[in-house]
Amino acid sequence: MKFYIKHSMKGRIRVHMDMKRMTYKQADILEYYLKNIDSVYEVKVYEKTCDAVISYTNDKNYIIKKICLLYTSPS
């Protein structure tokens, strides 16, 4: 699964998941996963637009690598 960075600033990033529609279950799973990343303190997932806003205190590259792991791990 691909994702795109729509907006980025220090401590906050907005990513778009490359899918047409996200179910509530998928949104909940994504939110749970993102909230359990070290240094992430707030997550908002928008299922209609397939976006996620992540607020963090660590390095942006660390957060991006963790999101990549979500989609490269075997299901």
Backbone as CSV, one residue per row, in Angstrom:
resi,resn,N_x,N_y,N_z,CA_x,CA_y,CA_z,C_x,C_y,C_z
1,MET,0.849,-1.182,0.000,0.000,0.000,0.000,0.888,1.237,0.000
2,LYS,0.588,2.147,-0.851,1.331,3.393,-0.929,0.673,4.455,-0.058
3,PHE,1.457,5.435,0.313,0.917,6.612,0.977,1.698,7.825,0.499
4,TYR,1.065,8.971,0.608,1.675,10.220,0.153,1.696,11.210,1.301
5,ILE,2.748,11.975,1.378,2.823,13.041,2.370,2.155,14.270,1.757
6,LYS,1.041,14.668,2.338,0.321,15.817,1.814,0.844,17.124,2.402
7,HIS,1.237,17.054,3.686,1.688,18.266,4.357,2.629,17.868,5.486
8,SER,3.647,18.672,5.679,4.608,18.368,6.722,5.134,19.659,7.331
9,MET,5.214,19.667,8.629,5.842,20.762,9.358,6.477,20.153,10.605
10,LYS,7.265,20.903,11.309,7.962,20.355,12.466,6.947,19.870,13.502
11,GLY,7.016,18.579,13.808,6.147,18.012,14.822,4.786,17.550,14.335
12,ARG,4.515,17.686,13.045,3.203,17.302,12.513,3.341,16.891,11.055
13,ILE,2.640,15.834,10.686,2.679,15.358,9.308,1.280,14.863,8.936
14,ARG,0.884,15.123,7.695,-0.396,14.639,7.181,-0.103,13.719,6.008
15,VAL,-0.568,12.471,6.123,-0.336,11.490,5.072,-1.670,11.055,4.472
16,HIS,-1.628,10.714,3.207,-2.802,10.220,2.490,-2.527,8.786,2.074
17,MET,-3.398,7.875,2.487,-3.271,6.480,2.100,-3.835,6.311,0.698
18,ASP,-3.130,5.568,-0.135,-3.525,5.418,-1.535,-4.641,4.377,-1.667
19,MET,-5.843,4.807,-1.325,-7.032,3.963,-1.453,-8.235,4.877,-1.668
20,LYS,-9.263,4.343,-2.287,-10.429,5.168,-2.596,-11.297,5.432,-1.370
21,ARG,-11.466,4.410,-0.539,-12.301,4.545,0.638,-11.721,3.700,1.761
22,MET,-11.853,4.172,2.966,-11.354,3.456,4.125,-12.550,3.114,5.015
23,THR,-12.615,1.864,5.463,-13.693,1.478,6.365,-13.376,1.976,7.776
24,TYR,-14.381,1.963,8.639,-14.155,2.362,10.027,-13.160,1.416,10.706
25,LYS,-13.240,0.153,10.361,-12.325,-0.826,10.933,-10.886,-0.540,10.513
26,GLN,-10.676,-0.244,9.228,-9.336,0.087,8.746,-8.820,1.359,9.409
27,ALA,-9.695,2.341,9.574,-9.304,3.599,10.215,-8.926,3.367,11.678
28,ASP,-9.669,2.524,12.360,-9.354,2.219,13.751,-8.024,1.490,13.888
29,ILE,-7.777,0.555,12.986,-6.512,-0.188,13.019,-5.336,0.754,12.748
30,LEU,-5.489,1.622,11.762,-4.430,2.582,11.447,-4.177,3.514,12.623
31,GLU,-5.238,4.013,13.226,-5.089,4.915,14.374,-4.388,4.212,15.537
32,TYR,-4.791,2.986,15.815,-4.163,2.218,16.895,-2.672,2.016,16.627
33,TYR,-2.339,1.646,15.400,-0.938,1.431,15.042,-0.126,2.721,15.199
34,LEU,-0.649,3.818,14.674,0.083,5.081,14.726,0.243,5.589,16.153
35,LYS,-0.757,5.404,16.992,-0.668,5.865,18.380,0.378,5.093,19.170
36,ASN,0.715,3.887,18.729,1.688,3.070,19.449,3.118,3.254,18.959
37,ILE,3.346,4.186,18.058,4.708,4.530,17.637,5.302,5.439,18.706
38,ASP,6.560,5.171,19.068,7.241,6.019,20.055,7.239,7.465,19.590
39,SER,7.028,8.371,20.507,7.048,9.823,20.326,5.809,10.391,19.634
40,VAL,4.851,9.563,19.258,3.590,10.072,18.693,2.651,10.342,19.856
41,TYR,2.113,11.565,19.935,1.231,11.897,21.043,-0.199,12.217,20.617
42,GLU,-0.437,12.375,19.322,-1.808,12.616,18.864,-1.957,12.128,17.428
43,VAL,-3.077,11.465,17.155,-3.366,10.949,15.816,-4.832,11.187,15.511
44,LYS,-5.093,11.659,14.302,-6.460,11.782,13.810,-6.507,11.116,12.440
45,VAL,-7.443,10.195,12.284,-7.594,9.482,11.018,-8.945,9.858,10.436
46,TYR,-8.939,10.236,9.167,-10.160,10.630,8.464,-10.475,9.562,7.429
47,GLU,-11.501,8.752,7.723,-11.789,7.614,6.849,-12.360,8.030,5.504
48,LYS,-13.047,9.140,5.426,-13.630,9.560,4.145,-12.577,10.032,3.153
49,THR,-11.550,10.695,3.653,-10.495,11.202,2.769,-9.261,10.311,2.772
50,CYS,-9.247,9.301,3.627,-8.114,8.367,3.774,-6.834,9.090,4.205
51,ASP,-6.980,10.093,5.051,-5.854,10.862,5.553,-5.626,10.568,7.029
52,ALA,-4.409,10.799,7.467,-4.062,10.695,8.878,-3.156,11.869,9.229
53,VAL,-3.469,12.520,10.336,-2.645,13.613,10.844,-1.942,13.092,12.091
54,ILE,-0.631,13.176,12.089,0.182,12.607,13.157,0.999,13.722,13.796
55,SER,0.848,13.893,15.101,1.662,14.841,15.859,2.708,14.044,16.624
56,TYR,3.952,14.479,16.550,5.058,13.697,17.114,6.127,14.616,17.673
57,THR,7.042,14.023,18.448,8.151,14.792,19.015,9.505,14.321,18.502
58,ASN,9.549,13.206,17.806,10.802,12.643,17.310,11.095,13.159,15.899
59,ASP,12.014,12.512,15.223,12.398,12.849,13.864,11.317,12.402,12.870
60,LYS,11.078,13.205,11.837,10.069,12.889,10.824,10.410,11.603,10.073
61,ASN,11.667,11.401,9.776,12.076,10.191,9.054,11.769,8.926,9.847
62,TYR,11.873,8.999,11.156,11.538,7.861,12.016,10.054,7.512,11.866
63,ILE,9.198,8.491,11.854,7.751,8.271,11.717,7.440,7.687,10.339
64,ILE,8.067,8.215,9.314,7.828,7.716,7.950,8.274,6.261,7.822
65,LYS,9.410,5.918,8.417,9.873,4.528,8.378,8.891,3.597,9.064
66,LYS,8.308,4.033,10.172,7.331,3.212,10.881,6.058,3.022,10.059
67,ILE,5.634,4.046,9.333,4.457,3.910,8.466,4.773,2.947,7.323
68,CYS,5.973,3.018,6.792,6.376,2.088,5.732,6.353,0.652,6.228
69,LEU,6.754,0.415,7.461,6.730,-0.928,8.034,5.315,-1.483,8.116
70,LEU,4.349,-0.619,8.318,2.959,-1.053,8.391,2.537,-1.731,7.096
71,TYR,2.973,-1.203,5.977,2.526,-1.710,4.692,3.464,-2.731,4.071
72,THR,4.640,-2.915,4.659,5.547,-3.931,4.123,5.552,-5.188,4.961
73,SER,4.916,-5.145,6.135,4.885,-6.344,6.970,3.922,-7.367,6.389
74,PRO,4.233,-8.654,6.516,3.352,-9.683,5.955,2.025,-9.726,6.698
75,SER,0.950,-9.937,5.969,-0.380,-9.952,6.569,-0.780,-11.355,6.960
